[in-house]
């Protein structure tokens, strides 16, 4: 795991200024505390900061092929690199290192741009093909590793984090208004757009080629949908459970490769519990596990995490979080994240990563299982909305009216979605804040904010299968939010996070699996929970969904947050111009009086205010 950066000028003869490249590299120095390197040629510069995991002795970057005609700066891990190295040696390539990075330059030489299709891992890279005068950017199939870029009149600037891109381009940070609206509705920005004007993210499963002063972005992978005939057709639940066990156990085993200490994040839930179980089974020493706890018993799941660790015979470590530490950390984390934080659990995740780094350099986590196997309640809502697709609009409107009289959040959510088109129902099913409220807050419609999501829904659509459609849409949207959070919060402390549920063979098998084996009636993640019953406590497998949650409602009423709330009331604050003052004041007053719980939208608004302080005032919380 590392930090990468680079630039390519429109003028291929223009020398690359060393200080410019070093500024970009310094912006991601926290990602690679074990070493740094750079490479400059006419028109192109590559930078790298290294966190040593594999081939600690000889894996320095940027790295070249035998004749120096191809150079690469790479972040991530390639889990099938040994198999690829053997194939490449049969093609006559000679390896000078034992690193997975060297496999990439030889693979590009042999197979061209299509080499990325052969990779199983998490990766982002910038590759300079000197002979053909082009720079290639690439990102893994699911977007586990980040890669951002900007194209200006000078050329292309790219990096693992937005701060590196801005350090190279010299552009001042500017808020993208449509991204602000999208963030306030969904808690994150999906697709290729970022929170910054002029800065883009390379989408998962894509490569980009810079040549002759132009950038061309192209897709190389799409998640398959359920197939009429494949090896998962007709599987019973027990058979699917056996196959899932084989794939997940192999994914965990392959991701244990490391020359440094390794552990797992164990939240007390099913997904991290299974990863911990298999990691303990295959580890060559006692596994270290980590969880975070809270004083509020409703949110504390350390007892469940301890139970899993005990069953796995692991050495378990617990960190306690509190409101004061939470509030005091926010500026720093937004600087690391570049964009406003998506979920409050970014804070305990960062604190836990910093804590775990005292013991290990790599952790395995349970990210990705919910998106692959239908782990969220919104999968049931999508199924119900799909079941009414044949009804005329007036009938759906009547049904929605009846649902509004029923208690509970899910009935209200379904009532909100029924009158909408199926496309919009899928999009707004994952909304955390009312689009109407965001329009009032920002003083404008949100149509532009959801335009790219409409394209993503169209690409994800599987006729007649709401669960498969939702899965493919979530892989292209919310999964990226979760992975960005994991990457930034762990790498802020120089800790590598790995995600076995997103091992490529497991992903492609899962997305082709019949939806009834994932979600049915009131059940979520059926096959995952059936597997978990073999190893984990019934309190975990039969309990409510868990994770690193946050008691947000009460914490916003804690005195630790009073100074932040005062700044949100200040009309002179640089963020204030983006919002309707009466609407914001009403939200604050109702929440603090206890009349309504506006914790979700206040969390997002607070992040926007803090983002302005980080970007415009330079307040990094140091």
Steps between C-alpha positions, in 0.01 A plus 500: 500500500639832400436852375542575132503819295611626162457745217522507121529826311322586177843600369692169502835683491434713807728411792324389820585729791636298794345726763157459343523122503632501857206718613262242360687217667515681834120532498470119528808435715280359782400215269857375469721555804761240397652668194457739208608527139442695182573473129515785249524489125415763242132581546426234765567464873408217738512510881462235768491460879533145630341294775708181488290182508644261238865481389600747767865495388477564124150630414585871463305712249459642241608174337592419137515205265828354375589776253342795682236559233210452745481656848229463761389647832263255668279482809342176618549126495470246219396172663563282193837655417693176545289323235535798267876514558531135396306570178715805426823310559383249239478799262867573566478775763765522771406619850738704715272514806247283684237776498156492340576841347751360253234260370301801377764648271572163339127423472444830317789418265352159422125558494462875453213687662307176542745388768274653769235238422738230626560661840338387823568758766457855612696752299544847358792589278653752267712343223727686258548328165808695386528342156138575402482835677201426719401485866251236616295529819319195636277412793388160631169337412311613813682824580671382818794731436439867416622700201414862420601720209462844350559622145606864459650708221842378617418131499395204714549482878414188701537359850370265768338797671353828378751704698780362280311597184447856625864525610604420145244698302531805725121548479327643805239271658152586372174342605301318230139606569335188353733287714395694810135421430574134426701471821221649710247251362711182491799571735752462215569581135473208258645437157780704345429832670666619822416774751756724325438690179725360226617192692370159394529149632589220262202263531555140614569254220635773270829604344587841359756568226675838462651542157555799271363735766165322536356262761277208401320306776374150426335217694667159517267314742131484592351291778306209348133455579314174577540269204242259367761222491819495703658300782275666757172425318280271703717502812323434827571726796725234655693454175542874460621521860765235434618683190509833682714341770750376241524839329517711817752273670723517192458878475607544862790257461631683192470838670708392799816540287721744687850543637369717788257438792133456406161501680126555446238759590231309689189714556277234653311437175471210259734620223802594709435191712534268201812678378649469850410130516676413175796731566563333835482160334762584234728742689849379591476658847229606745274748329454850646143638483374852568164661583371834629253549783279774643371588844143492359401135535257515206791564264765287667567159343837422651359194679398349167839584350672338797286188457610466137865559590482239777351241265782576253761486780613848403658771713230766524558874556228756580505880462240727667364811323326804651337824372795725584749288305247477219456876459869580550598269213270626225721766337787256475288230346344728240852601399586133456174426321522816281122496463248531787471180700223268388413318819565585865665162544798642309613635836511171697643333190787751497554467875495122474744507208741718697462265796550184291811645331682459832469122453465426125557653155218319317137430595232295327145635521144401408425780250307407188281219634192718551509631144562156347247301701220750564583590857306825527126538573467704181529180297156396631359843418627469144338156469167636620519796263581266212198286589274802439657590164200366308257725688392834351637814661168588666486158667853533633411846633199357690715224647758760604231695683405191698862425584550850641250418774706203613775530765866446424774639280476232231129553436564874468790435263295271277217756498750761382627278218179349366388803294843530339624331186685173563829670406447780752380251762833316477694827524311657790470173691853569622436867585573598860352849479183609322578642152235767566682609816831519313335712231374739770838508670692574179236707322505295178358177350723194524456367144865551402613336824342165408566500124794258516308273739230464235765369260628260765150363564453441127832312484409293807149402388422126489151437357264338749753487785488788748764352730752450219433852373551643847817296553660623179393857576640481854830364370526808277392749768486433873781245499735773378401715797578218745831419331611865491428524871698184572796610286535853634441421867744207504767660281497812718692281745699301244278193543404285202139376485409194295150383408468123433129519411606703194737235369421493129402129460271535804342819361434353157348185650282702738362741241402206279330321792121474511360791700277271707814358664586849623170670584159346560192595702647683803845339472819678391833340408350154525800304377747706706302452819461130432878476475546708814279261697779245470748714694347803673274556799121495439492846659694617193338294225145568622554851628443837335756628251811626674806709418696793636190709578482842663243641750469817291177647641632531853851597403377808311336613823824450693690814614802378299316607184383845619783697332436327167127571520575866577705524179213345306278784624750766384383663172856621434642148480625415144261203483196706594455641148409154370195462726162655574545654845141458635493132403835429664408691817173306529680164471747596772231630737271198460781254561643675806153533656442131439193565285639300207807291430691683225827329587553365148468828311684694772790258472520568126464877539764506773736318264447761229581778747812316617600429140503874429713557811748233388521613137470880538640562847759222496371358832626142499440438869873472572 
